[in-house]
Amino acid sequence: MTTTPIEGTTGAQALAPAAASTVTAARLTAYRDAVRSALPAAGPGHPAAGPASPVHAFVLAHTVAEQTVAALTAAETGPVSVVHLGQDIRCRRLVAAGERVTVRLDVLGARREPRGTRVALRSLLTGDADGGAEPFAELLTSALLVGATALDPFGDISAGAPAPKPAGSGEPAVATHELTEEWIGRYAHASGDLNPIHLDDEAARAAGFGSVIAHGMSVVALAVEEITDRYADGDPSRVRGIGARFSSPVAPGEELRLELQPDAAGLVVRFTGRTPAGPAVKSGWVQLADPGAASGAVPTGGSHEQ
């Protein structure tokens, strides 16, 4: 996948950078295979990876978000680290193999907090698979820039629609995993997020962790696969929305317990990811379309931690 900056978009001055890339089938497959390698082998109830993961929209937007954060913190005199607080993805279709996707990002707001500056980012994805006239995915990202003090507060960091409300309550389910360093490394390379805290114990310890840690979005992607298998007949194209907040890291070798709570129709599934230390991913939800439902417009907005 080659990413090309869009002419006329320049970092912090524009505060709305954009980039275009052609998404290959190999990249889509590598990412979903990496996530699903933590699941049992393909069989009844566990389809082999086929279409793109609904989380691949985040993979495409992440590079632009990183560039934006670098521009926002360019004036800082001290070190700045990024803590991903929450993520919201609304989509009307999956990323298609071979299409050229354009990611456009806006910084919705910034607010000073005791440890740094909290920001809200909105990414809109358009693709030539459907003409590129309307976004096929909208992402809202909440992040804390630890150590950032030079950015003036502005805008609104709490914009967005609330998570969908479940209608009634179905039978809860639990999926237990034990992530390995190999799985975490495979996810890092498939997603393109090669932050050393996910790959090198020394770097992780220097950042205050006991060992390498899993990407927060890898845990979300794994939960989405579990939910897709159980409630969407293995069809990821039925996913219309995903949301989660991040509480604590997940280390290799410790139990990760994914607690799934569908509504009565199995169309809104709430989830929590827990380790022995407590919640790692909380307030999670996945919204599914009815079987056979036609793709509609991209829902607007999203939810952020207050």
N, C-alpha and C positions, 0 to 999 in steps of 0.2 A: 504494500500500500504506500503510495507516494502522496504526501500532503503538500499542497501548493497554497501559499498565502494569496488572499484576494487583494488585488491592487486597490490602494487607497485606504487600507485599514492598518493603523500603526499603533499598536499597544495601548499604553495608558492614556495617551492624548485623545485617541478616538474612543476608548472604553467600549468598543464594539468590534473586536477583531473577528475575522472570518478566515476560513480555510476550506479548500476543496480537496477531496481525495477519491480515488477510484478503489472501491472495495472488492477484493478478490474473493472467490469462493474458498480458496485455501485459508485465508485469514478468518473468515466466518467459521469454517469448520474447525480450525485449530483452537479458536476460543471456546466454542461450545464443547468440543471434545475434552479440553482441559478441565472445564467445570464438571462435566459429566463423568470424568474418570474417578470421581469420588463416590459415584453411585454403583450399584450392582451392574453386572454385565447386561447388555441389551437382552430383553426377553419380554414375556407378558408383563405389561404394566411399566416396562422400562424401555421405551423405544430408543433405537440408535439415534445419535445426533443427526439431524437433517437440516432443516431451515436454521436461520440465524437465531441466536439467543436474543430475547427482547432487551437484554442488558447491553448488547453490542452498541446501541445508540450512545451509551455512556462512554464506551471505549473510544468512539469516534470524537466525542466532544471533549474528552479529557485532555488531549494535547493542547487544544485551544484554551481550555481553562488554565492549564499550567502556564502557558505563555502570558495570559492575562494577569495571573497572580505575580509573575515575575515583573511585569510592567508596573503593576500597582505598588510593588515593594522596592522599586529601583532606587528610591531616595532614602531608604533605610540605612542607617549607619551600623547597625548591629545585625546579628543573625536572625533570620525569620524562618519558622517552620510552619507547616500547614497541617491543621487538624480538620479532617472531613467530619462535619457534624451531622449532616442529613442529606438525603438524595430523594428526588421525586422525578419519575419518568412517566410521561403520558404519550401514548403512541396510537396511531390508527393502522399502522402496518409495520412489518419487520424490514430491516435493511435487506436489500436484494443484492445478490452476487452480481458483480460486474457493473453496478451503477456508480455514477459519480455523485457523491454526497457533499453538500456544502453545509458547513457548520457556521452559524453566526451567533455571536455571544454578546450579551449586554450585562453590565454590572448594575444591578438594580439598586444597591445601596451598601453603605458601610456604617458600622457603629462601633465606637470605642468600648472595650471591655477591660477588666483588670489585667488580663494576660496579653492583650493585644487588640486587634481589630477584627470584628466579625463582618463577613461580606456575604451577599446573596448574588448569585450568578444565574442568568437565564440563557440557555442555549436552544436555538431552533435549527432543526435539521431538515433540509430539502434534498430531494434526489431526482435524477432524471428518469428513474423507472416509472414515475407517474407524471412526468412533465415538469416537476419542480416548482409548480405554481404555488402550492400550499405546503407548509411544513408537515412532515409525516411523524415527527416526534418533537416534543418540548420537554426540556429538562430544567429543573430548578435545583441548584446546588447551594448548600449552606456550609461555610467553612470559617474556621478561626485562624487568622494569621498571627500566630504566637510571636510576640516581640515586635510587631508592627505598630509604630506610633506616629508615623509621618503622614498617614492618609487622613484627610479631613472627613468627618462624618457627612453623609448625604443620603438621600433617597430613602427607600423602604426595604428593610430586610425581612419583613414578615408577609410580603405579598403572596397571593396565591389562594386557590380554592382548597377547602378541607379535603381530607381523605374521604373516599366513598363510604357511606354508612352501610353496614351489613343489614340484611333483612332476615331477622330471626337467627337461629343458631343450629348448625349441623353438628355432626359427630367430630370431636377433636381428634387429632392424630399427632404422633411424635416420630421424628426421624433423627437418629443418632449417628454422628460421624466423628471420626478422629482424623483430623487433617494432618498430613505429613509434610516435611520440608520439601519433598519431591513435588507434591501437589501444589504447594505454594509457589515453588520456583517455576513449575510449568505454567501456572496461571500468570505469573509475572511476565514471562516471555510472550505468552499468547495475547495478553492485554496490552503489552508495551509499557507497562508501569514497572520500571526497573529500579524503583527506590531501594537503596541498599538495606533499609530496615526489613525488607522482605526476603533478602537474599544472603545477607552476611551477618553472622552473630555479633561480630565486633561492632559493626555499625549500629545494630539494633541496641546493643548494650550502651553505646555512647549516647543513644537517644533516650535512654531510660527504661528499656525493655529487658527482660531476662533472656530473650532469644529472638530469633526472627519471628515476625508475626504475619498472619494472613492479611491480605487486603480486605478492607471492610466490604467492598463491592463483590469480592469473591464469595463471601458468605451470603450476601444478598442473591447473587447469581445462582448459588447452590440451592437456596430456598425456593427461588423461582422454578428451577428444574423439578424439585420435589413437588411443588404445587401443580406444575404443568402435567406431570405424570399422573398425579392423583385426581385432579379435578378438571383437567382439560383434555383428557384422552391423549396426552403426549403432544398436543398441537400448540406450539408456542405462538402461532399467529393469533390465537384467541386472547392473548394478554393485551390489555388496553392501558394498564397503569401499574406502577410499582412505586412504593414509598418506604422509607426506613430512616431511623435515626441511629447513630453509632454511639455506644456507651463505653466499651472497653475492648482491648485487643483479644484476639484468639491466637493462641500459641500452638505450634505443632505438638502432637502427642496428648493433648488434653481433650476431654469429651466436649463435643459441640452438640447441643440438644436443640433441634429445631421444633418448636411447638406450633402446630398449625391449627387454626380455628376457622373453618368455613362457615359462611352463613347458610341459611336453610336451602338456598338454591345452588350453593357451591360456586357463586359468581364473584363474591368478595371473600378473600381468604386473608385473615390476619395472621401474622407470625411474629415469633420472638426467637432470637438465638441466644442460648445460655451456655455458659461454661461453669465449672465449679466455683469460679470467682463471682458469678452473677451474670446479669444481662450483658450481652455483647452487642446485639442488635435489638432494638426495641421499636415499638409502634410500627412494625412492619405490616404492609398490606399489598395484596396483588388483586387487581380487578380483571375479571375475565368477561369476554363477550359470550353471548349465547352461542351454542353450536350452530355453525352455518350462517351466523349473522354477517351481513355485509359490512365492509369497512366504512366508518363514518368519519366525520371531521375530527381533527385532533382536539381533545379536550383542552381548555385553556387553564393556566394557573397550576398551582401545586401547593404543597404544604411545607412550612418551615417550622423548626423548633422556635418557640417564643423565648 
